[in-house]
Amino acid sequence: MVGALSGDPRHILLAGGGHAHAVALRQLAKQTLPADIRLTLVSPTTHNLYSGALPGVIAGHWKADSIGVPLQPLCDAANVQFVQDRLVSIEPDSRTARLESGKRVTFDLASLDIGSGIRPLDVPDALDVIGPIRPIGPFLDRWQKALAEIKAGSAPPSIIVVGAGLAGIEVGLAIHYRLQQEGIAAPSIHLVDAGSDIAGSSSPALRRKLARAMRRANINLILQTRIQTIQDGTVLLTSGESLETSLVVNCAGSAPHGWIGQSGLNTVDGRVEVDASLRSTSHPHIWAAGDTSYFKAKPLEPAGVFAVRAGPVIAENIGRYAQNSGLSEFHPQSDYLKLISLGSQRAVAEKFGVALEAGWLWHLKKKIDFSFLREHNLTPGH
Ligand SMILES: Cc1cc2nc3c(=O)[nH]c(=O)nc-3n(C[C@H](O)[C@H](O)[C@H](O)COP(=O)(O)OP(=O)(O)OC[C@H]3O[C@@H](n4cnc5c(N)ncnc54)[C@H](O)[C@@H]3O)c2cc1C
């Protein structure tokens, strides 16, 4: 058993080392907490892979090992115990979490930042062909395998991306660019979506720019269609069309981890409903942020920017909890700068409904992403 049930010292469990907790740890390192506060971070991986820079890994602009946030040094700096494990359930009333290793953790306060998974494709017996974009580590292994097979000529230079949201479009363009860079003259990239338009809630200006980029890359956009079956590398679509593929990348939208919905916490669509201070509306001693949460005051799309902005609030509120004072509130911005890379060294930016495409925007995105990564990499030499 890790931790003690209330009393002295008070134990704060940080579940997951996502964007929000990485930022919170960085802030906590600058704060001094009372001696009776003890913190533990539980994460299944030693590094949190930064999704904003993932398309650049796929495209071959940088390596996977450059996009990880190392969690142990962040924990060391903030005087937080790092435990490599995974929560498999939480019992809010008894203030207990169960870990994959079989251990139980008791806590006085828990903060959940465990991100989300991907809505699974309802296609049985095809797990070896489908690569869900999350978790990112296993996805990158699957992508490297497909790339090696395509380059060796043992798999067709054809890839299907499911989900024409911003992530699916960015990933499809990155894959196209990479295959061309690897000498595949005419890769076939198919973007399949059940909806009737790309990039769902985005502005028309952004959708137009993205559609143009996809046309330039010859990406085959197939809307109002789902995958029906996959057999021996051949995908049958509900439209009746069949496509050969070496990989089906699942970008079909983020889906909360299933056990959250069974925890007894108030949830909306499987996400923990939180108040303005990021506390569960049913159990105020459980906090949640990022993709794990549903912000009741103003529902937010699952985006890293909101998780990052929640980080300082979590850190500040841990300090306030420790002092037994009232908590601060989270005030997410109403719009934010969207930067979507286009495979090559170009990007589209959009804010307040205005969209612009340029090479310098790709460099701006790279600068923003890598300053986050540098700032949160406390390993010696950084
Ligand atoms: C291809 C792609 C590109 C994207 N680009 C952008 C972008 O440019 N801008 C943007 O704003 N958003 C972007 N997003 C969305 C963004 O990735 C998410 O909104 C963001 O990662 C959410 O951060 P988080 O803090 O909630 O969790 P994450 O940063 O995803 O981290 C969750 C962490 O929790 C850990 N974890 C999972 N389960 C458990 C468990 N049971 N116990 C303990 N730990 C656990 C995971 O290992 C992970 O380290 C992109 C998404 C994708 C797929």
The ligand as an SDF file (V2000), in Angstrom:
LIG
                    3D

 53 58  0  0  0  0  0  0  0  0999 V2000
   -1.9790   14.1450  -33.3200 C   0  0  0  0  0  0  0  0  0  0  0  0
   -2.4750   15.0860  -32.2670 C   0  0  0  0  0  0  0  0  0  0  0  0
   -2.0870   16.4090  -32.3060 C   0  0  0  0  0  0  0  0  0  0  0  0
   -2.5630   17.3160  -31.3640 C   0  0  0  0  0  0  0  0  0  0  0  0
   -2.1560   18.6030  -31.4500 N   0  0  0  0  0  0  0  0  0  0  0  0
   -2.6210   19.4950  -30.5570 C   0  0  0  0  0  0  0  0  0  0  0  0
   -2.2020   20.8580  -30.6440 C   0  0  0  0  0  0  0  0  0  0  0  0
   -1.4340   21.2440  -31.5280 O   0  0  0  0  0  0  0  0  0  0  0  0
   -2.7160   21.7340  -29.7310 N   0  0  0  0  0  0  0  0  0  0  0  0
   -3.5830   21.3260  -28.7470 C   0  0  0  0  0  0  0  0  0  0  0  0
   -4.0230   22.1650  -27.9600 O   0  0  0  0  0  0  0  0  0  0  0  0
   -3.9910   20.0420  -28.6400 N   0  0  0  0  0  0  0  0  0  0  0  0
   -3.5310   19.1130  -29.5090 C   0  0  0  0  0  0  0  0  0  0  0  0
   -3.9410   17.8110  -29.4110 N   0  0  0  0  0  0  0  0  0  0  0  0
   -4.8220   17.4230  -28.2830 C   0  0  0  0  0  0  0  0  0  0  0  0
   -3.9590   17.1950  -27.0420 C   0  0  0  0  0  0  0  0  0  0  0  0
   -3.0890   16.1290  -27.3250 O   0  0  0  0  0  0  0  0  0  0  0  0
   -4.7270   16.8010  -25.7910 C   0  0  0  0  0  0  0  0  0  0  0  0
   -5.8060   17.6280  -25.5970 O   0  0  0  0  0  0  0  0  0  0  0  0
   -3.7640   16.8810  -24.5750 C   0  0  0  0  0  0  0  0  0  0  0  0
   -2.7690   15.9000  -24.6880 O   0  0  0  0  0  0  0  0  0  0  0  0
   -4.4890   16.6930  -23.2810 C   0  0  0  0  0  0  0  0  0  0  0  0
   -3.5610   16.8300  -22.2450 O   0  0  0  0  0  0  0  0  0  0  0  0
   -3.8280   16.1390  -20.8660 P   0  0  0  0  0  0  0  0  0  0  0  0
   -3.0090   16.8700  -19.8520 O   0  0  0  0  0  0  0  0  0  0  0  0
   -5.2770   16.0210  -20.6170 O   0  0  0  0  0  0  0  0  0  0  0  0
   -3.2850   14.6460  -21.0210 O   0  0  0  0  0  0  0  0  0  0  0  0
   -2.0300   14.0800  -21.8040 P   0  0  0  0  0  0  0  0  0  0  0  0
   -0.9980   15.1120  -22.0190 O   0  0  0  0  0  0  0  0  0  0  0  0
   -2.5490   13.3260  -22.9730 O   0  0  0  0  0  0  0  0  0  0  0  0
   -1.4050   13.0590  -20.7810 O   0  0  0  0  0  0  0  0  0  0  0  0
   -2.0850   12.0590  -20.1140 C   0  0  0  0  0  0  0  0  0  0  0  0
   -1.0620   11.2450  -19.3460 C   0  0  0  0  0  0  0  0  0  0  0  0
   -1.7400   10.3700  -18.4640 O   0  0  0  0  0  0  0  0  0  0  0  0
   -1.1290    9.1070  -18.5040 C   0  0  0  0  0  0  0  0  0  0  0  0
   -2.1330    8.1150  -18.1510 N   0  0  0  0  0  0  0  0  0  0  0  0
   -3.0780    7.5780  -18.9610 C   0  0  0  0  0  0  0  0  0  0  0  0
   -3.8230    6.7020  -18.2650 N   0  0  0  0  0  0  0  0  0  0  0  0
   -3.3470    6.7150  -17.0060 C   0  0  0  0  0  0  0  0  0  0  0  0
   -3.7150    6.0170  -15.8320 C   0  0  0  0  0  0  0  0  0  0  0  0
   -4.7230    5.1400  -15.8320 N   0  0  0  0  0  0  0  0  0  0  0  0
   -3.0130    6.2400  -14.6900 N   0  0  0  0  0  0  0  0  0  0  0  0
   -1.9920    7.1420  -14.6920 C   0  0  0  0  0  0  0  0  0  0  0  0
   -1.6040    7.8270  -15.7770 N   0  0  0  0  0  0  0  0  0  0  0  0
   -2.2790    7.6170  -16.9190 C   0  0  0  0  0  0  0  0  0  0  0  0
   -0.6140    8.9650  -19.9230 C   0  0  0  0  0  0  0  0  0  0  0  0
    0.4540    8.0440  -19.9730 O   0  0  0  0  0  0  0  0  0  0  0  0
   -0.1710   10.3920  -20.2330 C   0  0  0  0  0  0  0  0  0  0  0  0
    1.1800   10.5810  -19.8700 O   0  0  0  0  0  0  0  0  0  0  0  0
   -3.4680   16.8820  -30.3380 C   0  0  0  0  0  0  0  0  0  0  0  0
   -3.8580   15.5440  -30.2950 C   0  0  0  0  0  0  0  0  0  0  0  0
   -3.3730   14.6480  -31.2360 C   0  0  0  0  0  0  0  0  0  0  0  0
   -3.8220   13.2060  -31.1660 C   0  0  0  0  0  0  0  0  0  0  0  0
  1  2  1  0
  2  3  1  0
  2 52  2  0
  3  4  2  0
  4  5  1  0
  4 50  1  0
  5  6  2  0
  6  7  1  0
  6 13  1  0
  7  8  2  0
  7  9  1  0
  9 10  1  0
 10 11  2  0
 10 12  1  0
 12 13  2  0
 13 14  1  0
 14 15  1  0
 14 50  1  0
 15 16  1  0
 16 17  1  0
 16 18  1  0
 18 19  1  0
 18 20  1  0
 20 21  1  0
 20 22  1  0
 22 23  1  0
 23 24  1  0
 24 25  2  0
 24 26  1  0
 24 27  1  0
 27 28  1  0
 28 29  2  0
 28 30  1  0
 28 31  1  0
 31 32  1  0
 32 33  1  0
 33 34  1  0
 33 48  1  0
 34 35  1  0
 35 36  1  0
 35 46  1  0
 36 37  1  0
 36 45  1  0
 37 38  2  0
 38 39  1  0
 39 40  1  0
 39 45  2  0
 40 41  1  0
 40 42  2  0
 42 43  1  0
 43 44  2  0
 44 45  1  0
 46 47  1  0
 46 48  1  0
 48 49  1  0
 50 51  2  0
 51 52  1  0
 52 53  1  0
M  END
$$$$
